[in-house]
Amino acid sequence: HHMQAQSTNPAPYCDASFDDAQGFFVDDHINTVAFGTINNNSGSQFAAPHYVFYNNLSVANFVRGNTYTLDLNMTTAGGCGYGVWIDFNQNNTFETTEKIEGNTNNMLPVGGAATVNQSILIPLNAVLGTTRMRVRIVEDDFFTQGTNFNILPCNVSTSATDVMDWGETEDYSINITTATDLNDNLLSNALVSYPNPVTSAIGFNQQLTGVIAYKIFN
């Protein structure tokens, strides 16, 4: 199922498109991004200039201090690197410290499907609310975005020699939240224990639905 995106404009974030320059077209692209409740199987490379902001997907929640599995599947026609960034401080810039995943020493395997499976910790100091995640695969045979395929989140310039020629960039909206989404008053009224004080047996009257874990201590 191919998701049609609503936006090809990265603003207020930096340009991360590709120019397919240097005479021939190379198909390097992101097939699947799975992270938290995001599960986007976009398959083929998005239309030139191969940048897409999937702002039509439901926004996934990520709890500060929790760890989530990032699964990527990419098609590599040439010597590629990749990077994943989350704008944790919400200043509309992908800092080096906000690169949560990416290869730095070697290029991805050439001529097939490259997979990534990595645990990602959401930092406790991440700003709450909706922010941007960027996933990028870049064929960087000339190391123009740093040595050892240390891919950057943005294009260097509009020059044909240092703009990224081949690849794909996918942006997503994610929501940074805290563990306590339920109102404390709701919680206290939703679980009533009796009798009080307890003598030999304790009973619970539970108004919450779903699986609930109890911790009882004196």
WOHU-V313289 format. One record per pair of residues at least 4 apart in sequence whose ideal C-beta (glycine too) atoms are under 8 Angstrom apart, sorted by sequence separation. I is the first residue (numbers start at 1). J is the second residue. D is the distance in whole Angstrom. If there is no record, write none. Layout:
i=I j=J d=D
i=I j=J d=D
//
This chain:
i=10 j=14 d=7
i=34 j=38 d=6
i=42 j=46 d=7
i=46 j=50 d=5
i=62 j=66 d=7
i=76 j=80 d=5
i=87 j=91 d=7
i=94 j=98 d=5
i=95 j=99 d=8
i=103 j=107 d=7
i=122 j=126 d=6
i=127 j=131 d=7
i=140 j=144 d=6
i=143 j=147 d=5
i=146 j=150 d=4
i=152 j=156 d=7
i=159 j=163 d=6
i=177 j=181 d=7
i=180 j=184 d=8
i=182 j=186 d=6
i=183 j=187 d=7
i=184 j=188 d=6
i=185 j=189 d=6
i=186 j=190 d=6
i=187 j=191 d=7
i=195 j=199 d=7
i=198 j=202 d=5
i=208 j=212 d=6
i=10 j=15 d=6
i=20 j=25 d=5
i=33 j=38 d=6
i=34 j=39 d=5
i=45 j=50 d=6
i=46 j=51 d=7
i=87 j=92 d=7
i=94 j=99 d=7
i=103 j=108 d=6
i=109 j=114 d=6
i=140 j=145 d=5
i=143 j=148 d=8
i=145 j=150 d=7
i=146 j=151 d=7
i=157 j=162 d=6
i=158 j=163 d=6
i=160 j=165 d=8
i=182 j=187 d=5
i=193 j=198 d=8
i=10 j=16 d=6
i=20 j=26 d=8
i=33 j=39 d=8
i=34 j=40 d=8
i=46 j=52 d=4
i=62 j=68 d=6
i=74 j=80 d=7
i=87 j=93 d=7
i=89 j=95 d=8
i=108 j=114 d=4
i=143 j=149 d=7
i=145 j=151 d=6
i=146 j=152 d=6
i=156 j=162 d=4
i=157 j=163 d=6
i=206 j=212 d=6
i=10 j=17 d=8
i=32 j=39 d=8
i=33 j=40 d=5
i=87 j=94 d=6
i=138 j=145 d=7
i=145 j=152 d=4
i=156 j=163 d=7
i=195 j=202 d=8
i=32 j=40 d=7
i=74 j=82 d=6
i=155 j=163 d=5
i=156 j=164 d=8
i=194 j=202 d=8
i=195 j=203 d=8
i=32 j=41 d=5
i=33 j=42 d=8
i=85 j=94 d=4
i=89 j=98 d=8
i=140 j=149 d=6
i=155 j=164 d=6
i=193 j=202 d=6
i=194 j=203 d=5
i=31 j=41 d=7
i=32 j=42 d=7
i=42 j=52 d=8
i=72 j=82 d=7
i=88 j=98 d=6
i=193 j=203 d=7
i=194 j=204 d=8
i=204 j=214 d=8
i=31 j=42 d=7
i=87 j=98 d=6
i=140 j=151 d=7
i=145 j=156 d=7
i=193 j=204 d=6
i=194 j=205 d=7
i=30 j=42 d=7
i=31 j=43 d=6
i=42 j=54 d=8
i=72 j=84 d=8
i=86 j=98 d=6
i=144 j=156 d=7
i=192 j=204 d=7
i=193 j=205 d=8
i=85 j=98 d=5
i=138 j=151 d=5
i=191 j=204 d=6
i=192 j=205 d=4
i=40 j=54 d=6
i=70 j=84 d=7
i=85 j=99 d=5
i=86 j=100 d=6
i=137 j=151 d=8
i=191 j=205 d=7
i=202 j=216 d=7
i=29 j=44 d=7
i=84 j=99 d=7
i=85 j=100 d=7
i=101 j=116 d=7
i=136 j=151 d=6
i=191 j=206 d=6
i=29 j=45 d=4
i=83 j=99 d=6
i=84 j=100 d=5
i=190 j=206 d=7
i=191 j=207 d=7
i=28 j=45 d=8
i=29 j=46 d=7
i=40 j=57 d=6
i=84 j=101 d=4
i=101 j=118 d=5
i=136 j=153 d=6
i=144 j=161 d=7
i=190 j=207 d=4
i=191 j=208 d=7
i=27 j=45 d=6
i=83 j=101 d=7
i=84 j=102 d=6
i=144 j=162 d=5
i=189 j=207 d=7
i=190 j=208 d=5
i=38 j=57 d=7
i=82 j=101 d=8
i=83 j=102 d=4
i=101 j=120 d=7
i=134 j=153 d=6
i=145 j=164 d=7
i=82 j=102 d=6
i=100 j=120 d=5
i=144 j=164 d=8
i=29 j=50 d=7
i=37 j=58 d=7
i=81 j=102 d=7
i=82 j=103 d=6
i=187 j=208 d=8
i=191 j=212 d=8
i=38 j=60 d=5
i=81 j=103 d=5
i=37 j=60 d=4
i=36 j=60 d=4
i=37 j=61 d=7
i=140 j=164 d=7
i=35 j=60 d=7
i=36 j=61 d=7
i=139 j=164 d=8
i=36 j=62 d=6
i=81 j=107 d=6
i=82 j=108 d=7
i=138 j=164 d=5
i=139 j=165 d=7
i=80 j=107 d=6
i=81 j=108 d=7
i=139 j=166 d=4
i=20 j=48 d=6
i=79 j=107 d=4
i=80 j=108 d=5
i=138 j=166 d=8
i=139 j=167 d=6
i=20 j=49 d=8
i=72 j=101 d=8
i=79 j=108 d=8
i=108 j=137 d=8
i=138 j=167 d=4
i=18 j=48 d=7
i=19 j=49 d=7
i=20 j=50 d=8
i=45 j=75 d=8
i=70 j=100 d=7
i=80 j=110 d=8
i=137 j=167 d=5
i=18 j=49 d=5
i=70 j=101 d=6
i=79 j=110 d=6
i=136 j=167 d=7
i=137 j=168 d=6
i=17 j=49 d=3
i=18 j=50 d=5
i=36 j=68 d=5
i=76 j=108 d=5
i=78 j=110 d=6
i=82 j=114 d=8
i=136 j=168 d=7
i=137 j=169 d=8
i=17 j=50 d=6
i=18 j=51 d=8
i=35 j=68 d=6
i=76 j=109 d=6
i=77 j=110 d=8
i=136 j=169 d=5
i=17 j=51 d=4
i=35 j=69 d=7
i=74 j=108 d=7
i=76 j=110 d=6
i=77 j=111 d=7
i=80 j=114 d=8
i=82 j=116 d=7
i=88 j=122 d=8
i=135 j=169 d=7
i=136 j=170 d=8
i=16 j=51 d=6
i=34 j=69 d=8
i=35 j=70 d=5
i=76 j=111 d=7
i=88 j=123 d=6
i=134 j=169 d=7
i=135 j=170 d=5
i=15 j=51 d=8
i=34 j=70 d=7
i=35 j=71 d=7
i=76 j=112 d=7
i=134 j=170 d=7
i=135 j=171 d=8
i=3 j=40 d=6
i=34 j=71 d=4
i=75 j=112 d=8
i=76 j=113 d=8
i=88 j=125 d=8
i=89 j=126 d=8
i=90 j=127 d=5
i=134 j=171 d=5
i=135 j=172 d=7
i=3 j=41 d=8
i=33 j=71 d=8
i=34 j=72 d=8
i=75 j=113 d=6
i=76 j=114 d=5
i=88 j=126 d=4
i=89 j=127 d=6
i=133 j=171 d=7
i=134 j=172 d=8
i=3 j=42 d=6
i=32 j=71 d=7
i=33 j=72 d=6
i=74 j=113 d=7
i=75 j=114 d=8
i=88 j=127 d=7
i=90 j=129 d=7
i=132 j=171 d=6
i=133 j=172 d=5
i=1 j=41 d=7
i=2 j=42 d=6
i=32 j=72 d=7
i=73 j=113 d=6
i=74 j=114 d=5
i=86 j=126 d=8
i=92 j=132 d=8
i=94 j=134 d=6
i=132 j=172 d=7
i=133 j=173 d=8
i=2 j=43 d=6
i=5 j=46 d=7
i=10 j=51 d=6
i=32 j=73 d=4
i=73 j=114 d=7
i=74 j=115 d=8
i=90 j=131 d=5
i=108 j=149 d=8
i=132 j=173 d=6
i=133 j=174 d=5
i=2 j=44 d=7
i=30 j=72 d=7
i=31 j=73 d=4
i=72 j=114 d=8
i=73 j=115 d=5
i=74 j=116 d=8
i=106 j=148 d=7
i=107 j=149 d=5
i=131 j=173 d=7
i=132 j=174 d=8
i=8 j=51 d=6
i=10 j=53 d=6
i=30 j=73 d=8
i=31 j=74 d=6
i=72 j=115 d=7
i=73 j=116 d=8
i=88 j=131 d=7
i=105 j=148 d=5
i=106 j=149 d=7
i=130 j=173 d=6
i=131 j=174 d=6
i=8 j=52 d=6
i=9 j=53 d=7
i=30 j=74 d=5
i=31 j=75 d=6
i=71 j=115 d=7
i=72 j=116 d=4
i=87 j=131 d=5
i=104 j=148 d=6
i=105 j=149 d=8
i=130 j=174 d=7
i=131 j=175 d=8
i=7 j=52 d=8
i=8 j=53 d=7
i=29 j=74 d=7
i=71 j=116 d=7
i=86 j=131 d=7
i=87 j=132 d=5
i=104 j=149 d=7
i=130 j=175 d=5
i=131 j=176 d=6
i=7 j=53 d=4
i=28 j=74 d=7
i=29 j=75 d=5
i=70 j=116 d=7
i=71 j=117 d=6
i=86 j=132 d=7
i=87 j=133 d=8
i=103 j=149 d=6
i=104 j=150 d=5
i=129 j=175 d=7
i=130 j=176 d=8
i=5 j=52 d=4
i=6 j=53 d=7
i=28 j=75 d=7
i=70 j=117 d=7
i=86 j=133 d=5
i=129 j=176 d=6
i=5 j=53 d=6
i=6 j=54 d=8
i=7 j=55 d=5
i=27 j=75 d=7
i=28 j=76 d=6
i=69 j=117 d=7
i=70 j=118 d=5
i=85 j=133 d=7
i=86 j=134 d=8
i=102 j=150 d=7
i=103 j=151 d=8
i=128 j=176 d=5
i=5 j=54 d=5
i=6 j=55 d=5
i=28 j=77 d=5
i=69 j=118 d=7
i=70 j=119 d=8
i=84 j=133 d=7
i=85 j=134 d=5
i=102 j=151 d=6
i=127 j=176 d=7
i=128 j=177 d=6
i=5 j=55 d=7
i=6 j=56 d=4
i=27 j=77 d=5
i=28 j=78 d=6
i=69 j=119 d=6
i=70 j=120 d=5
i=84 j=134 d=7
i=126 j=176 d=5
i=128 j=178 d=7
i=3 j=54 d=6
i=5 j=56 d=6
i=26 j=77 d=5
i=68 j=119 d=7
i=69 j=120 d=7
i=83 j=134 d=8
i=84 j=135 d=5
i=4 j=56 d=7
i=26 j=78 d=5
i=28 j=80 d=5
i=67 j=119 d=5
i=68 j=120 d=5
i=83 j=135 d=8
i=84 j=136 d=8
i=3 j=56 d=7
i=67 j=120 d=7
i=82 j=135 d=7
i=83 j=136 d=5
i=3 j=57 d=7
i=67 j=121 d=5
i=68 j=122 d=7
i=82 j=136 d=6
i=99 j=153 d=7
i=122 j=176 d=7
i=66 j=121 d=8
i=67 j=122 d=8
i=82 j=137 d=5
i=83 j=138 d=8
i=65 j=121 d=8
i=66 j=122 d=6
i=81 j=137 d=8
i=82 j=138 d=7
i=65 j=122 d=7
i=80 j=137 d=5
i=81 j=138 d=6
i=64 j=122 d=5
i=65 j=123 d=8
i=80 j=138 d=6
i=63 j=122 d=7
i=64 j=123 d=7
i=65 j=124 d=5
i=80 j=139 d=5
i=81 j=140 d=6
i=94 j=153 d=4
i=62 j=122 d=5
i=64 j=124 d=5
i=79 j=139 d=6
i=80 j=140 d=7
i=94 j=154 d=7
i=64 j=125 d=8
i=76 j=137 d=7
i=78 j=139 d=4
i=79 j=140 d=7
i=64 j=126 d=5
i=77 j=139 d=7
i=79 j=141 d=5
i=72 j=135 d=7
i=74 j=137 d=5
i=76 j=139 d=8
i=78 j=141 d=7
i=64 j=128 d=8
i=81 j=145 d=8
i=81 j=149 d=3
i=83 j=151 d=4
i=85 j=153 d=5
i=80 j=149 d=7
i=81 j=150 d=7
i=82 j=151 d=6
i=83 j=152 d=7
i=79 j=149 d=8
i=81 j=151 d=4
i=83 j=153 d=6
i=59 j=130 d=6
i=13 j=87 d=8
i=13 j=92 d=6
i=14 j=93 d=8
i=12 j=92 d=4
i=13 j=93 d=8
i=14 j=94 d=7
i=13 j=94 d=7
i=31 j=113 d=7
i=35 j=120 d=7
i=80 j=167 d=7
i=78 j=166 d=7
i=86 j=174 d=7
i=88 j=176 d=7
i=77 j=166 d=8
i=35 j=133 d=7
i=33 j=135 d=5
i=30 j=135 d=6
i=30 j=137 d=6
i=29 j=137 d=7
i=28 j=137 d=5
i=28 j=138 d=7
i=28 j=139 d=5
i=60 j=172 d=8
i=62 j=174 d=6
i=64 j=176 d=6
i=26 j=139 d=6
i=61 j=174 d=8
i=62 j=175 d=7
i=64 j=177 d=7
i=66 j=179 d=8
i=59 j=173 d=5
i=60 j=174 d=5
i=61 j=175 d=5
i=62 j=176 d=6
i=63 j=177 d=6
i=64 j=178 d=6
i=65 j=179 d=7
i=57 j=172 d=7
i=59 j=174 d=6
i=60 j=175 d=7
i=62 j=177 d=7
i=63 j=178 d=7
i=64 j=179 d=8
i=52 j=168 d=8
i=54 j=170 d=6
i=55 j=171 d=8
i=57 j=173 d=8
i=59 j=175 d=5
i=61 j=177 d=5
i=63 j=179 d=5
i=50 j=167 d=6
i=51 j=168 d=8
i=52 j=169 d=7
i=53 j=170 d=8
i=54 j=171 d=7
i=16 j=134 d=7
i=50 j=168 d=5
i=51 j=169 d=5
i=52 j=170 d=6
i=53 j=171 d=4
i=54 j=172 d=5
i=55 j=173 d=6
i=13 j=132 d=6
i=50 j=169 d=7
i=52 j=171 d=7
i=53 j=172 d=8
i=54 j=173 d=8
i=16 j=136 d=6
i=18 j=138 d=8
i=51 j=171 d=8
i=13 j=134 d=7
i=46 j=168 d=6
i=45 j=168 d=5
i=46 j=170 d=7
i=42 j=170 d=7
i=40 j=170 d=8
i=40 j=172 d=8
i=38 j=172 d=6
i=38 j=174 d=7
i=16 j=153 d=6
i=33 j=170 d=6
i=16 j=154 d=6
i=17 j=155 d=7
i=22 j=160 d=8
i=28 j=166 d=5
i=29 j=167 d=7
i=30 j=168 d=5
i=36 j=174 d=7
i=14 j=153 d=7
i=15 j=154 d=6
i=16 j=155 d=6
i=21 j=160 d=5
i=26 j=165 d=8
i=27 j=166 d=8
i=28 j=167 d=5
i=29 j=168 d=4
i=33 j=172 d=7
i=35 j=174 d=8
i=14 j=154 d=4
i=15 j=155 d=5
i=26 j=166 d=4
i=28 j=168 d=7
i=30 j=170 d=5
i=14 j=155 d=7
i=19 j=160 d=7
i=25 j=166 d=7
i=21 j=163 d=7
i=22 j=165 d=5
i=19 j=163 d=5
i=21 j=165 d=5
i=18 j=163 d=8
i=19 j=164 d=8
i=20 j=165 d=6
i=18 j=164 d=5
i=19 j=165 d=6
i=20 j=166 d=7
i=18 j=165 d=6
i=18 j=166 d=6
i=18 j=167 d=5
i=18 j=168 d=7
i=18 j=169 d=8
i=17 j=169 d=7
i=16 j=169 d=4
i=16 j=171 d=8
i=13 j=171 d=7
i=10 j=169 d=8
i=10 j=171 d=6
//
